[in-house]
Amino acid sequence: MSIPQTIPARHKGFNRAEIVDRNFIEFVETWQGEAHAPPRDDEPVLPGSALDARGFRELFESQLISRHLDLMARVLRVQNKVFYTIGSSGHEGNAMLARLTRYTDPAFLHYRSGAFMAERFRKLPGMDPVMDSALSFAASKEDPASGGRHKVWGSKPLWVLPQTSTIASHLPKALGTAIAIEQAQRIGHTLPIPDDSIVLCSFGDASANHATAQTAFNAAAWTAYQKLPAPVLFVCEDNGIGISVKTPAGWIAANFAHRRDLDYFHADGLDLAVGYGEVQRAVEHCRATRRPTFLHLATTRLMGHAGTDFEIEWRSIEELVALEASDPLLRSAAIALQSGLYTKASLLELYESIRKRCFAAAEEADRRPKLTTLDEVMAPLAPYTPAAVQAEAGRDDYREARLKVFGGEDKLPEHQPPRHLAIQINQALHDLLAKYPEALLFGEDVAQKGGVYTVTKGLYKTFKGNRVFNTLLDETMILGLAQGYANMGLLPIPEIQYLAYFHNACDQIRGEAASLQFFSNGQYRNPLVMRIAGLGYQRGFGGHFHNDNSIAALRDIPGLVVGCPSRGDDAVTMLRTLMALAKVDGRVCAFLEPIALYMTKDLYEAGDGAWQFAYPPTCEAMPLGEGRVYDETADDLVVFTFGNGVPMALRAARTIQAELQWKVRVVDLRWLVPLNDGFIAAQAKTAKRILVLDEGRKSAGVGEGIITAIVEAGCGATPLVRVVGADTYTPLAGAAFLVLPGEADVVAAARGLAARSACI
């Protein structure tokens, strides 16, 4: 069907929304084609089409809803009634995906998914896509997706998980969810969705180039290459441009059409009658084969990237007019008229009725309450129910499972001699996998090898490959998998082999996992416990990547919980708490394990065995934020520290006591995020002098948070000194100890405090 390409006089004003709106009306008014006799509901809308008449009418209505929501947003944004103008105009063909998938197929959507959402709303009765969307545009706290925290496409009953999806960061967790559907069945876990569900994940052509997207495509192919199921439907909505950077013509097809283990389909997303059959083939292929599938959906982009994108400044009028001619709604209008399903009058009546409906909903949404307090904003970010978490952490009703795992009563860890950190973590992981049948442990080298430090030794043999397994070498995908497993009700324990390896994958926690409860208003959650080996002081092996003391990247993530043990018994009770926190409150947790303390057995002298401890009884847990205090009555000097700093401070304390006759109290924080300001303040208030020992870097380290808590508690007048690592990367071999704080530095700092006191 031919759509005229002219340059109307109205382009002189360059109001893009008005032009697109008028284009549709004038196209219908001036249409001169020949109308057929209207088909029955179950007949093809046009001869040869896989789409029937009823389906077309509903898809077209969904397209019109999406378009008028966009137009409404452009008009009401200037009145401060709408706060989001990234529209779906030109992408309305994605409604076909919603029609051809189930509402129980989890969907991770591109931000241009208005038509998809309008169509998926048909899957359940009594839902209103217009009002729900209007509440989201208006940032009303009655928005059922995010509670007014962001404009996201999301719906709990429709299995659309809210996200910002700005840089394809949702692709790894979408693939993870697809893999989880199959893995859950292998371990006998009951899924919250049908067993043959697929996962839908949409994104733009520009985002397909992003490293996060590429890692998902690679991991999908890596999985399929091993003949493992991964029923994910990647949908590249190709409009040929990313903000203002054009995608080279033919790039997406050239890049994806011939990948062996990523099955490629192409569909015309601009024409419902033509594109429907190919979209249907892709969906059915993914569901039947359980293979990763790539659907290349042709779209266009109208009205610019967002309301602030004035395309006329960088695009010619001729180019803009050509884009307008490719408007999928003009094609749908032509189908509607040619098929005889609508007359010009009835089509324009429908168009205007949906406009009125969208504006009325927007005006009503503007009157609905907004978030007005900080407590309201933060309510879903970091839920914590202490009593329930403590009860779950101390739950010990799995005795038979423990006996089976450990091999009998006499082999239970609490009946063994005191052990060092690595052994205690290993025993705790055996214990927790026995306690939680839905728990999975995975990462690089964790299975047969037992980890590079043997911390996971024996777990693979005990729990087999469906629960303990190696992944590909890709931290981004490891954390994407963790989120996918969490989405399916599993309890993942991903391992990041070194702290330095976390930094390249940080956004999977910062932008995705930790934000989900916030952006879904607590409806969705990502319960996981991420184990990270890290910090410094390794001897004979190290350098920057293996002696990384940069904790700032973890401290900056809202809602994240970070624990860091210095000794084995604490590690056990902290892991119990973190698993319970994930299970009960859905929290995202990090467990930072000091590598240099893994095998440490002695504290003061070789062979003293003073840094080995008994395994805590299963009923014993640790409240979140609780620190450990050594010599509570000592007040001449109080040392605040964590991790490697704890045994270091205890050794330095003996020297300080002998030299200065000071009684030294050492405070092990144990929990680094969030810092327990009240606990820190209580310890500081009874101190004559304070020393903050932070093995991290001087800038943005934990020590800054400790000092802030001390000062804000009114203890700023207490003499204080900080012993901290240098702001540099950690070098190899002995040079590493030049940049990390040492025992001698702690003693020297105490002497400095003594000299300062003497001068007063």
N, C-alpha and C positions, 0 to 999 in steps of 0.2 A: 504494500500500500504506500502511496507516495504522499509525503508531507511537504508542503511548500516551504522554501527557504527564502524569506524576504527580510528586508531591514525596515521594520515599521518606524514611523516618525517618533513613537514614544521612546525609542532607544536613546534619544537625545537627553532624556532625563536620567537614564541609567539607574532607575530603581529596579533592581533585579527581581525582587519578589513580585512587584506589580506587573512586570513584563511577563514573567512565567504564568501568573494568574490570568492576565488578559489573553495570552497566547492560547490557553485552553479554551476559554470562552469563545474567542473568535474562530478557533479551529472548528468547534462544534457548529457555531452559527453559519459558517461558510462551507461546511462539508457538502459535497455534491456527488458522493458515490452512490452506488446502487445497493439498496438494502435487500437482504434475503428474507425469506419467510422465517420467523423466529424458530429456532430448534427447541425440542423438548429438553427438559432439565438434564436428562441422561444422554443426550446426543452431543456430538462435538460442536463446540461453539462456532467453528469454521470447518469446512471440509478438510479432513486429513489431520486435524489437531487432536492431541491426546487429552486435551482439556475439554470437559463437558460444559454445557451452558450454565448449570447451577454453580459449578466451580468458578467459572469466569465471573459471574455476577458478584460472588462473595469476594474473590480476589480483587476485583476492581473496586469494590467498596473499601476494602482494606487499604488499597493504594490511595484512594481519595482521602481517607482519614489521615493517613501519614502526610499527604501533601498539605492538607489544611492545618494540621498541627504545625508544620513548618511555616506556613504563611502567617498563622496566628502568632508564632513566636517572634517573627520579624516585626510585626506591627506592635505587639505589646511589650517588646523589650524596651523600646524607647519610652514607654510609660512606666518602666520599672515594675512591671507586673509579671515578667518572665525573665529568667536569668540564664538562658541557654539557647544558642542559635545555631549550633552545628546540626544541620538538617539531614534528612534522608532523601531529599528530592533528587531524582535520577536513579535511586537505588530501590525503587518500589517493587521491582521484580523479585526481591527476596521474600515477598509474601508467598511465593510458590514453595519455598523451602518449609515455611511454617505449615502450609497445607499438607505437604507430603511427608512430614515427620509427625511424631506423636508428641503430646504435651509432656510425656514422661521421658522423652529423649533430652537429656541435659543440653542446654544451649549456652554457649559462651559467645556473646555477640559483639560485632562491630558497632560503633556508635551511630551508624546510619541504618538502623534496623527498625524504623517506625512501622513500616508495612508488615514486616515479619511479626512484630508484637501484636498489631491489630488483628492479623489473621490467626495467630496462635490463641488469642483470647476467645475465638469461637469454639475452642476445644472443650471448654468448661462452661456450663450455663451460669448466668447471673453475673458475669464479669463485664466491666465497661472499660474498653481500652482508651476511650477519649478522656473520661474523667480521671482515670489513673494517671495517664500521661500528663494531663493538665496540672494535677497536683505535683507531679515531679518537676515540670517546667517552672512552677511557681515556688519551688522549694518549701512547700508546706510540710509541716511535720505529720500531716495525715497521708503523705505520699506512701503508698503501700510497698514501694520498692526500697527506698532508703530512709524514709522518715524525714525527708527534707535535707539530707546531708549532701546530696549531689544529684545531678540529672543522670541517672543510669537506666538502662533498659534492664528490668529485672522483675521477677515474679516467683514467689515461693511455690504457689500451687501449680504454676506452669513450668517449673523446672528451668527457669532462666536465671542464672546466677549473676547478680549485679557485679559490674566491674567498669573501670574507666576505659579499658582497651585502647589506650592511646598509642602504644608502640608495640603491639602484638605480644605484649607480655602475658596474655591469657592463653596463648597456644600451648605452652608446656603443660599447664594444668588441665587443659582440655584433653590432650593426649593421655595424660596421667589418669584422667577419669575413665577414658575408654579402656585403657589397660586394666584399671581397677574392676571394671564390670566383669571381665573374664577371670581375673585373679581371685576375686571374692568367691566365685563359684568353685574354684579349685580347692579352696580351704574350707568350704562349707559355710561360708558367711552369707546370711540372708541379705539380699540387696533391697534398697528402698525403691527400686524401679524394676520393670520386667527384665528378665535375663537376656532377652534379645535386643535390648535398647542399643542405640548408637548415640554418639556424641557429636553435636553440631558445633562448629567453630568458624565464625566469619571474621574477615579482615579485609583491608584494602590492598591494592596492588603495590603501593609504596611500602606498606608495612611488611609485605612479603620479603623485602630485602633486609629486614632488621635481623640482627644476630639472634635475638630471642626466637623469632619465627624460624630461622634456619636450623636452630638446635632442635626444634620440635619436628620439622620435616625430616631431619637426619635421624632422630631417634625413632620416628615412626617407621622409616625405611629399615633401620637397624633391627627393629622388632619384627617387621614382616619378613625380612630376610631369613630370620630364624624360625619362620613359620609360626610365630606366636600371634594370637589375635590382638588386634588393636582397632576396633570399629569406630574410627573417628572420621567424620566428613569435614575436611578443610574446605571452606568456601571462600575463594578469593573474588571479592566483588571489585572487578577491574573497571575503574572509571578513567584510567589513563593519566592520573595526576595525583601528587601528594602535596597538598596546600598549593604551591606554585611550581613545583618541580615535576616536569612531565616524565612519565614512564616511557622508555623507548618503545616504539611501536613493535608489537609482537614479542616483547620480552617475557611476559608471563608464560605464554605458550612455549616459547623456545626453552625456557628454564625448567618447565615442569611436565611437558607433554610426554617426555620419553624416559622418565625415571622408572627403573625396574620395579621398585617396591612402593611406589606411590601412584595409585591407579588414577589416571587423568580422564576427566570428562569436561566438555565445554557446553555451555548453554547460553542462549540469548536471553538475558535478563531484561531486555527492553521490549520484548514482545511475548505476552502471555501465551498466545496461541501456538507460537513456534517453540518457545523455550520450555514449556511445561513437560514435554515428553523426555527431554534430555535431563532435566532436573530429577524427574521420576526415576530414570535409569540409574543415575548416580546414587540416589538414596537407596534404591532397592539393591544395588550392587554392594554398597557398604554394609547393609543389614544382612545380606545373605552370605557374603564372603568373610565378614569380620576383618576385612583388610583396610588399612588407611587409604582414604580416597580423596582426591583433589578435584573439586568442582570449580572450574574457571567460568565465572558468571559475568557476562558482559553488562556493564552498567554505564551511566554517565553521571556527571555532577553538575547540578544546576544551582544557581544563586551563590556560588562561591563556597569556600571551605566553611565559613561561619559568617555571622553578621558583620564582623569587622573586616572581612576580606573584600576589598573593592577591586574586583577583577578587571574593571575597565582601565585600571592603572597599569596593568601588565598583559592584558589580552586585547586583541583587536575586536572591533564590533563584528567583523565578518566571522571570526572564530566563535564569538559568543552566540551569534545567530545560528551557526551550524550546530552548536551544542543544544540550543533550544529546540531545534528541529528533531533532535534525537530523544526528546522528552518521552519517556515510556508511557506517560499518561495520555499523550496525543495518540500513540499507537493503540492504547487500550480504548480510547474514545472511538477511534476508527473501527476497531473490532466490534465495539458495542453497537455502533450504527450499522455497519455492514452486515452483522449477524441478524439484525432486526430485533435484537433484544431491547433496544432503546430507540426512541425517537429523539430528535434534537431537543424538543421541549422537555421530555421526561429526563433526559440526561442532564440538561442544565438545571432542572429542578433538584435532581439528586445532588449535583455538585454544590448548589447553594444551600441545600438543607444540611449537608455535612459541614459547610463553612459555619453556619449558624450554630450548629451543635458544638463545634470546637471552640468558637469564641465564647459561647455561653458557659461552657465548662471552664474555660480559662478565667473568666470573670468571677465565677463561683470559687475557683481554686484560690484566687487572689484574696478572697475574703476569709479563707480558712486559716487557722492559727499557724504561726511560724515557730521555729525554734528561737527561744528568747533568753535561755540561760546556758551557761557553760555546762552545767550538769546534764541538761537535756542533750546537748551536742555530744558529750562524751559517754553517755549512758551505755551504748552497746560496744564501746571500744575494748574494754578490758573487764568483762564480768568476773566476779570473784565471790564465791560463796564459801567462806572459810570452813564452816562446820561440815558441810557436805564434802568438801575436798579432803579434810582431815579424816572423815569417816571412810572415804574411799581409799585414801592412802594407807590407812591402817587396817583395811579389810583383809582378813586372812582365812577366808573360807574356801581355799583351794588346795587344801593339804594333799589330797590324792594326786592332783596334778604335779605338785612339787616333788612328792616322793618318786613319781615316775620320771620326772626330769632329772633329778639329782641322783637317783639310783638307790634310794633307801634312806631310812631314818638316820643312820650313822654318817651318811654323806651329805646331809643338809648343811648349808654353809654356816649356820649358827653353831654347829657342833665342831667346826674346824678351828685350828689355831688362828690367832690374829694374822691378818694378811695386809698386803700393801694395796695401793690404789687400783692398779690395773686388774688385779685378781678380784677385788671387791666390786668393781664396775661389771666385770664379766659375770660374776655370780648374781648380781642384781639384774642383769639383762636376762639371764636364764630364768630367774624368779619371775620377772615381769611378763615375759613371753608365756610362762605357765599360767600366770594370773589372768592375762588378757588374750584369749584365743584369737581375737581380731587384730592383734598387734603384728606388725611386719617390721623387720629390720633389714635395711639395704643400703648400699653405697659401693664405693670402689674397694675391692679386695676384702670385703667383710666376710665372705662365705668360706670357701675351702681354706684359704690362707689364714683366716681369722684376724684380718686387719694387719696393718704394717707394724703394729706394736702388740699383736696377739690379744688385744682386748676383747675381740669377739670370737676367740678360739672356742671351738666345740659347739657353737650355736647352730651352725649349718648341719652338723651331724645329728644334733638333737631334734631340730625343728624342720629340717629338710628345706629343699629349694623353693617351695611355695611361700615360705614365711621368712626365710633368711637367704638373701640372694645378692649377687653382684650386679651392678649396673654398668652401663657404658661410662666412659670417663667424661663426664659432663655434669658439673654441679648444678647448672641451671635446670637440667632435666631431672636430676635427682630430687630437687625441691619441687619441680612441677609434678613429678610422680607422687610425692608426699601429699600434695594438695588434692590430687585426683583420688588417692586412696581415702583421704579424709572425707571427700565428697560422698563416697559410697559407704560411709559408716565404719571404715576401718581405722585403726590407730597406728599411724606410721611412725617409725623411728629411723629417719634418714641419718646417715653419717656423712659429714663433710670431712675429708681426710685431714685437712689442715686449715687453720683459721684464714691463712692467706688465700685459700681457694674459695672461701665464702664470698670474698669481695666481688668476684666477677659474676656472682649469681645473686647478689644481695637483693635485687629488686623483686625476686620471687617471694621474698619474705616481706620486704618493706612495702612494695606496691601491690602485692597480690594477697599472700596468705594473711598477714596481720591486718589488712584493711577490710577483709570480707565481712567480718561481723559489723564493722562500722558502716560500710556502704549498704549492707542489707538490713540495717536496724536490728541486728541480732538474729535474723531469720536463718542465715547460713553461717557456718563456722568451719574453721580449718584446724581441728585438733591435731597437733603433731609435736613431737619432742625431737628436736634436731641436735644430734651430738656433734661437737666440733672439737677435734684435738688442736691445741694451740698453745700460745704464750711461749716464753723464751727459756733459756738456760739449758738447752740440750748440749751435751758435750760430744765432740767427735762427729757431729752431724748437724747441719743447720743451714745458716744463711737465711736470707729474708723469708723465703717461702716456708721454712720449717721452724723458724724462730720468730714468728709474727706476733707482736704484742699490741697490735692495733685493735682496740676494743670499741673505738668510737662508732664504727659502722653498726654495731649491735645496739649501742646505747641510744642511738638516734631513731629507733624504730618504735612508733607509738604502739602500745599494747603488748609488745613482746616481753616475755619473762626470761631473764638470763640468770642461771645459777652457775657458780664456779667453786667446786670443792677443793680442799687442800689435802684431804685425808680420806681413806677408804670408807669408814663407817658413815661419814657425812655424805659421801657420794651415793651410798645406798638409799638413805632416807630422803635425800634430795631428788633422786630419780623417782622414788615412789610418789613424792609430792607432785613432781612435774607430770607424771603419767596421770595422776588423779586430776590434776588441774586441766589437762587436755580432755580427759574423759568427761568430767563433770561440767566444766565451764567452756569447753571448746577452745581453750587458749593455745596460742602458738608459743612454743617454749624452745629455748636454746640451753644446752648443757655444755659449758666450756670446760674441757678437761685438760689440765696442765700436763703436757707431755713429759716434762722433766721430773714430775712427781710420780709418774706411772709406776716405776720400779723402785722408788725410794723406800727403804726399810728402816734406815737409821736417822736419828735426829742430831745428836751431839757428837758421838764418836762411832767409828766403824764397829759394827756388830752389836750396837746397843738395842736394835730392834724397836726403838721408841716411836717410829712412825708407821707401825703396823697396829691394826685395831681389830677388835672382834666384830663379827657380822651382826648387825642389829636384828632383833626379833621381828618377825613379819608384821606384828601389830604396831611397831614403832615407826612414826613418821615425823616430819619436820614442818612446822608452820612456815608458810611463805614469808620470807623477810627476816626470819630468826637468825641471828648471828651466834657465834661461839666466842666466849670470853675466857682467856687464860689469866689466872690470878686476879679475880674480880676485885679484891680489896686494894690492890696496888694503885697508887694515884700520883706518884712522882712523875711518871711518864706513861701516857697511853698511846699505843701504836695502832692505828687503823690500817688494815691491809686485807689481802685476799690471795688465794692461789699460792704461787711460789713464795710470796712475801710472808706467809705465815711461819713456816719452819725457819726461814731466814730471820724473821723478827725474834723468834724464840731463842735462836742461837745468839743473836746480837744482844738480847736482853740479859743473858748471863754475863757477857763482857761489860755491859753498861752497869749492871748491879755491882760487879766486882770493882769497877773503876770509879764510879760516881756515887756508889751506895744508894742508888735509886731503885725503888721497887717499880717494876715495869709491868704494865697490863697490856696484853696483846689482844686485839679485837679482830676476829676473822669475820668479815661481812657475809661471806658465803653467797649472798644474793646481790648481783650487780645491777640488775634492772628489774623492777624499779628499786632504787636505793631506799632502805628503810630509814628515812630521815629522823623519825622519832627515836629509834634505837641508837642512831649515831649521836643525836643530841643528848640522850640520857647518859651515854658513856662520856661524852665531852664535858658535861657539866660537873663531873666529879674528878676532872683531871687538872693537875697543876701545870702540866705541859703536854703538848700534843705533837705527835709525829705521824704524818701520813705517808705510808710506804706504798707506792703505786708502781708496779712493774711495767705498766703501759707507758705510753709516751707523755711528754710534758703537756703537750697541747691536746685538748679534748679527751683527756684520760678520766678514769674513774675518780682519781684524786681531786679533780675540780669539783665533782659533785659532792664528795665528802666534805671538802672545805666550805662549800656553799651551805650545806646542811648545818655545819658547826656555826658559821657566822650568823645565819638566819635564826638560829636558836638562841642567839645572844651571848655566844661564847667567843666572840671575836677578840676579846681582850686577852684570852689565854695565849701564852707564848706557843707559837706553832711553826713547824717547819715541814717541808715536803721533800721526800726523797723519791725520785722518779726517773724513768728512762729518758733518753735524749730523743729529740725530734729528728730521727734519722731512720733509714732502713737498717736492718740488722745485718752486719757483715758475717763472713764465714769464720769458723774456727775460733781461736782465743780472742780475736778482735771483738767478737760479740759481747764479751763481758766488759768491754770499755763503754758500751752504750746502754747496758742494762744496770739497774741499781744492784749493789751488792751489800753483803753483811758489813763490810768496812765502811760503806757509805752511811749506813744506819748509825753505826757507832760514832762516826765523825759528826753527823748531824746532831746527835745527842750532846756531844761535847760543845757544839756550837750553841745549843740551847743553854747549856750550863754557863758558858762564857757570857752569854747575853744576860742571864740572870745576875751574874756577878757584877755586871756594869750598872745595874739598876740601883 
